[in-house]
């Protein structure tokens, strides 16, 4: 695997919702991991390893670090609930490409309302809200891969 292929994989991993990725080919092993803002465990920089050398993934620029540290804090936990993924799959915000989204940011949601669907193993599974309120934030992109228990929406209660 050459440097260009590794850079392409890093770019795709960075844009994906995956938290961990591991690839092994013969005597070459590539392991990537990334943290989210709320994660408590601090893991070392993602590294690329070959039998003879180690290459670290690029560190965030000072502008990226500054943006991450100045992100406004989310409302207190008492005011905001999260709707989480009940399974692993691809999330879609509309029942089909030609139909409107189930819910979008700013929409009112009632307990039991369908907020999105997740496709897993060619099956479409509805995701229903377990809380009533207003959708204050959408945490994933339409068509992206989501993991089990990954927060999808933030709902301001009330």
N, C-alpha and C positions, 0 to 999 in steps of 0.2 A: 504494500500500500504506500503510495507516494504522498508527498506533502500536500499536493493539491487536493487529493481525495480526502485527506484528513481535515483540511480546512473546510471542504464542502460538508463533511459530516458534522463538524463543529457548528457551522452556520445553521444547518437543519436542526440540530439538537437545541441550539439556542432559541430558535423560533418555535419549537414544539412545546407541548405541555408536559413532556416526560421529565421526571426528576432524575432518573438514572438510566444509563445506557452502557452496555458492555458488548464488545465485539472481539472475538478471538479467531485468528486465521493462522494456522501453522504455529510458528513461534512468535507471532505478533499479537499483542493484547492491547485493546483500547478500552478504557473505562472512564465514563463521564458522569458527573453528578452535579446537581445545582440545588441551591437552597432558595426558599421563598422568604418573604419578609417576616412572616410569623414563626418560622422554624427556630427552635431553641438550640438544637445541636449544631455545633460548628464543625464542619468537615473541611479538610484541606482542599487546596485548589484542585480542580480536575486535572488529571495528568494523562499524558499519552506515554506508554512505555513500550520499549522494544528490548530485546535481551541485552543490548549494549549501551543504551542511553535512555534518558528521560527528558521529555519536552513538556513544559508547563503550558497550559492554556493561557491566552492573553488575559491580563488583569484589567478590570474596568478602568476607564479613563477617569480623571478627576471630575469631569463633567458628569459622567454616569454616576459616580459615587455621590456627588453633590445632589443630583436629582433624586436618588434613592433616599438620601437622608432628609430631604426637604419635602417628601411626600406628605400631604396632610394626614393627620391621624383620623382613623375611622371613628364614628360616634361610639359612645360607650357601649359595652357589651350588653347592657340592659336594654338599650334602645334598638339594637340591630341584631337580627337573626340571620343565619346563613342557610340557604337551600343547598344541600350537598348531593353529589352524584351517588345514586344507589348502586351503580355498577360501572365497569370499565367499558368504554366504547366511544363512538363519535357522536358529538352533540350537535343537534340542529334546533334552531329557535322557531322554525315554522314546520307545519305538518308536511309541506311539499314546497319545492322551489317557487311555484307560482302562487302560493298563498301567503297571507300576512303572518308575521311573527305572533306566537302565542301571547307573549308579554315582552315589553321593552322597558328601558329605564324610565322611571317616573310613573309607570302604570300601577294602579291599585291591584292587589292580589288577595284573594280570599283563601282560607285553608281549604285544600282539596282542588284548587284550580290547577290545570296543566300549564306549566311554565316553559317546557321544552320537551324534546324526545331524545333518547340516546339509542343509537343503533349498535347492537352487539350481536355478532354471529348471524347477521342478516335478519335479525328480529328488531322491530321498532318498539321501544319501551317508553311509555309516558312517564315524565317526572312531574309529580304533583307537589304543590307547596304544602308544608306542614305548619304554616304560620300565616296570619293575615297582616296586611300592611301595604307599604309602597316599595316597589323595587328601587333601591337607591344606587345599586351598582351591579353591573354584569362583569363577572370576573374571568370569563373565558371567551374565546372567539367562536363564532358559528363555524361548524365543520371541523373543529379541532378535536383531538383525542383527549378524553378526560379519564382520570383514575378514580377508583373507588373512594368514596368519602371526600373527594376534592370539592371545595366550595365553588359553586357555580354562580349564585346570586347572593347579594346582601339585601335584606328586606328591613326597612325601618318600620318597627311595630307601631300600630295605632291606626 
